[in-house]
Amino acid sequence: MVKISIGLIGMERVLGGDFAGVPEIARQADEIGIDMVSITDHVVMGEHIEKYPYGPFPMPLDYPWFEPISVLSAIASVTKNIRLSTGILISPLRPAVLLAKQLATLDVMSRGRVTIGLGIGWQREEYDASGLPWETRYAQFDEQLEVCKLLWRRAPADFKGKTVEFSKIYSYPHPVQATIPMWFGLKPTEKNFARIAKHGTGWIPMDRKPEVIAEHAATMRKAFVAAGRDPKEMEIRCGVRPVVDPGKTHPDLDETLAGVMPLIEAGATTLEFIPSAFCKTPDQLAPFFRKLVAWRNAQK
């Protein structure tokens, strides 16, 4: 059965500017049966948003990008079942050992509900402001993944790479899960699919065209086979583009749901909806969640 994720971007508008109300909204979503909640990451934002590689950048420069691990920790404290994710966390902006500790701690505090989404971002200014080299971001990323998996299962631990090195260090707590599922928001290249097959579980594509998703899903399955893994383990979380009926000013959920089956047929295992695109006031959120869950439960 396809799973349902809700993205928190823009939620402060629904809550009248009070983003601190998000944990309560997540609690409602959890009780109603939503599968996952995710939040988007930017540590800082530079002015050159015209360099965004996926079209016009959807948010203004002064948009409040809340720190994901902090927000998910607050959500973890008031929920029981909903999975905690990001779309994506720009992980190279965090030291590898700190990232491992943050995610392990979140997994403990949520009793094993973390499914983290990781990527490298698209804006050089974030790396510059963090005092990190843009040119070696992929090397940092790859070694982060190795360090996280190492520290989550072994102590003392030793590692020697190009961007991080340590000897006989102890990192506790370990995650509740045997390993934290890692999904990747990376460009659809054979090299990146090989990364996913080696280190992770899923892919978070930016493109929402079913025919494009299907093509890349086939390439990703081959990468899983090449890595000695069962392609059935592979997951894809795809954002759903809201449908606006002619003559209306905001998206229609029924019309949007009517058009998502091609995404599932293309390989999407989780569909992500942005509540702030459909809901204008807090009282509209619970009915929105119920409709999503009812639709999900009606699928075979």
C-alpha positions in Angstrom: 0.0 0.0 0.0 1.3 3.5 -0.9 2.2 5.6 2.1 1.3 9.3 2.8 3.8 11.9 3.9 3.0 15.5 4.7 5.6 18.3 4.2 5.8 21.2 6.7 6.9 23.9 4.3 4.6 26.9 4.5 2.8 25.5 7.6 3.5 28.8 9.5 1.1 30.5 7.2 -1.7 28.1 8.1 -1.0 28.7 11.8 -1.1 32.4 11.6 2.7 32.7 11.8 3.0 30.5 14.9 5.2 27.6 13.7 5.5 26.5 17.4 2.0 25.0 16.8 3.5 22.4 14.4 4.0 19.6 17.0 0.2 19.7 17.8 -0.6 19.5 14.1 1.8 16.5 13.7 0.1 14.9 16.7 -3.3 15.2 15.0 -1.8 13.8 11.7 -0.3 10.9 13.7 -3.6 10.0 15.4 -5.5 10.2 12.1 -3.0 7.8 10.5 -0.6 9.8 8.3 2.5 7.8 7.7 5.3 10.4 7.7 6.1 14.0 8.3 9.0 15.8 6.6 10.7 19.2 6.8 12.9 21.0 4.4 16.4 22.4 5.3 18.4 25.5 4.6 20.9 26.7 7.2 21.2 30.1 5.5 20.0 31.5 2.2 22.1 33.5 -0.2 20.6 36.1 -2.6 21.2 34.2 -5.8 18.1 32.1 -5.8 18.0 32.4 -9.6 20.6 29.6 -9.6 18.0 27.1 -8.2 18.3 24.2 -10.7 14.6 23.2 -10.7 12.9 26.3 -12.0 11.8 29.4 -10.1 12.7 29.2 -6.4 9.4 28.8 -4.6 10.1 30.8 -1.5 11.2 34.4 -0.8 14.6 35.3 0.7 13.1 36.0 4.1 11.3 32.6 4.4 11.9 31.1 7.9 13.8 27.8 7.3 13.4 26.1 10.7 16.2 23.7 11.8 14.9 20.2 10.9 16.4 18.1 13.8 15.1 20.5 16.4 11.6 20.5 14.9 11.5 16.7 14.5 12.6 16.3 18.1 9.6 18.4 19.2 7.3 16.4 17.0 8.8 13.1 18.4 7.8 14.1 21.9 4.0 14.3 21.1 3.6 11.5 18.5 3.7 7.7 18.6 3.7 6.2 15.1 4.4 8.8 12.4 7.8 8.5 10.7 10.1 11.5 11.0 11.9 12.7 7.9 13.5 15.5 5.9 13.2 16.5 2.3 16.1 17.0 2.5 18.7 17.6 5.3 21.8 19.2 3.7 24.0 16.9 5.7 27.5 18.1 4.6 26.8 21.4 6.5 27.0 19.3 9.7 30.2 17.6 10.9 29.9 13.8 10.3 30.2 12.8 13.9 27.6 15.5 15.0 25.2 14.3 12.3 25.6 10.7 13.5 24.9 11.8 17.1 21.9 14.0 16.2 20.2 11.3 14.2 20.9 8.5 16.7 19.5 10.8 19.5 16.4 11.6 17.4 15.9 7.9 16.8 16.1 7.1 20.5 13.7 9.9 21.4 11.2 8.8 18.8 11.6 5.1 19.7 12.9 4.2 16.3 10.8 6.4 13.9 13.5 8.2 11.9 13.6 7.9 8.1 16.1 10.6 7.2 16.3 12.3 3.8 19.7 13.5 2.9 21.3 15.6 0.2 24.0 18.1 -0.7 21.9 21.2 -1.5 22.3 23.4 -4.5 23.6 26.7 -3.1 27.3 27.4 -2.7 26.6 30.3 -0.3 25.5 27.9 2.4 28.9 26.1 2.2 30.8 29.4 2.1 28.9 30.7 5.2 29.6 27.5 7.0 33.3 27.6 6.2 33.1 24.5 4.1 34.5 23.8 0.6 31.9 23.5 -2.1 34.1 21.6 -4.4 34.5 18.6 -2.0 30.8 18.3 -1.1 30.3 14.9 -2.6 33.4 13.6 -0.8 32.1 15.0 2.5 28.7 13.4 1.8 30.1 10.0 1.0 32.3 9.9 4.1 29.4 11.2 6.3 27.4 8.2 5.2 30.2 5.8 6.1 30.9 7.5 9.4 27.2 7.5 10.4 26.8 3.8 9.7 30.1 3.0 11.5 29.2 5.0 14.7 25.7 3.6 14.8 27.0 0.1 15.3 30.5 0.1 16.7 32.5 1.6 19.6 35.3 2.3 19.8 35.5 3.3 16.1 38.3 4.3 13.7 37.9 6.1 10.4 40.4 7.7 8.0 39.1 9.6 5.0 39.8 12.7 3.0 37.5 14.9 5.0 37.2 13.2 8.4 39.5 11.1 10.5 39.4 9.7 14.0 40.7 6.9 16.1 39.2 5.0 19.1 36.2 7.2 19.6 32.9 6.3 21.3 29.6 7.6 20.1 26.5 6.7 22.2 23.6 6.4 22.1 23.2 4.0 19.2 19.9 4.2 17.2 17.0 2.1 18.3 16.7 0.8 14.7 19.4 -1.6 13.5 20.2 1.1 11.0 18.4 4.4 10.3 16.8 4.3 6.8 18.4 6.9 4.6 16.7 8.4 1.6 18.5 10.6 -0.8 17.5 13.8 -2.6 20.1 13.6 -5.4 20.2 14.1 -9.1 19.1 10.9 -11.1 22.5 9.7 -12.3 23.9 6.2 -12.3 26.5 7.3 -9.8 23.9 8.6 -7.4 21.7 5.5 -7.7 24.8 3.5 -6.9 25.1 5.6 -3.7 21.5 4.9 -2.8 21.9 1.2 -3.4 25.1 1.1 -1.3 24.0 3.2 1.6 20.3 3.8 1.6 16.7 2.7 1.0 15.0 5.4 -1.0 15.2 8.3 -3.5 13.4 11.6 -3.3 13.1 13.0 -6.8 12.5 16.6 -7.7 10.8 15.7 -11.0 7.1 14.8 -10.7 6.5 13.5 -14.2 5.4 9.8 -14.0 7.3 8.9 -17.2 10.5 10.4 -15.8 10.0 8.7 -12.5 9.4 5.3 -14.2 12.6 5.6 -16.3 14.8 6.5 -13.3 13.1 3.8 -11.1 14.2 1.2 -13.7 17.8 2.5 -13.5 17.7 2.5 -9.7 16.4 -1.2 -9.7 19.5 -2.1 -11.7 21.7 -0.4 -9.2 20.1 -2.4 -6.4 20.7 -5.6 -8.3 24.3 -4.6 -9.0 24.8 -4.0 -5.3 23.5 -7.4 -4.4 20.2 -6.0 -2.9 16.6 -6.9 -3.6 15.0 -4.2 -5.7 11.8 -4.7 -3.7 13.6 -2.9 -0.8 13.7 0.2 -2.9 11.5 3.1 -2.1 10.6 6.4 -3.8 9.0 9.4 -2.1 7.4 11.6 -4.7 5.9 15.1 -4.2 2.4 15.5 -5.5 1.7 18.6 -7.6 -1.6 20.2 -6.5 -4.3 20.5 -9.1 -6.2 23.8 -9.3 -9.6 23.6 -11.0 -10.4 26.5 -13.5 -12.2 29.3 -11.8 -10.8 28.4 -8.3 -8.1 30.1 -6.4 -6.6 27.1 -4.5 -5.9 23.5 -5.2 -8.6 20.8 -5.1 -7.6 17.7 -3.2 -10.1 15.4 -4.9 -8.8 16.4 -8.3 -5.3 16.1 -7.1 -5.8 12.6 -5.8 -7.5 11.6 -9.0 -4.3 12.1 -10.9 -1.7 10.4 -8.7 -2.1 6.8 -9.8 0.4 7.2 -12.6 3.0 8.2 -10.0 2.4 5.0 -8.1 2.5 2.9 -11.3 5.8 4.6 -12.1 7.3 3.4 -8.8 6.4 5.9 -6.1 5.9 4.1 -2.7 5.2 7.3 -0.7 3.3 10.4 -1.9 4.1 13.7 -0.2 1.4 16.4 0.1 2.0 19.9 1.3 -0.9 20.8 3.6 -0.2 24.6 3.3 -1.1 24.4 -0.4 -4.6 23.0 0.4 -5.4 24.5 3.8 -5.7 28.1 4.8 -6.7 27.7 8.5 -5.9 25.2 11.2 -9.4 23.8 11.3 -9.0 22.6 7.7 -6.0 20.4 8.5 -7.6 17.4 10.3 -10.3 16.9 7.6 -7.4 17.2 5.0 -5.5 14.4 6.8 -8.6 12.2 7.1 -9.3 12.5 3.4 -5.7 11.5 2.6 -5.9 8.5 4.9 -9.3 7.4 3.6 -7.9 7.6 0.1 -4.8 5.6 1.0 -6.8 2.9 2.8 -9.0 2.5 -0.3 -6.1 1.6 -2.5 -5.2 -2.1 -3.0 
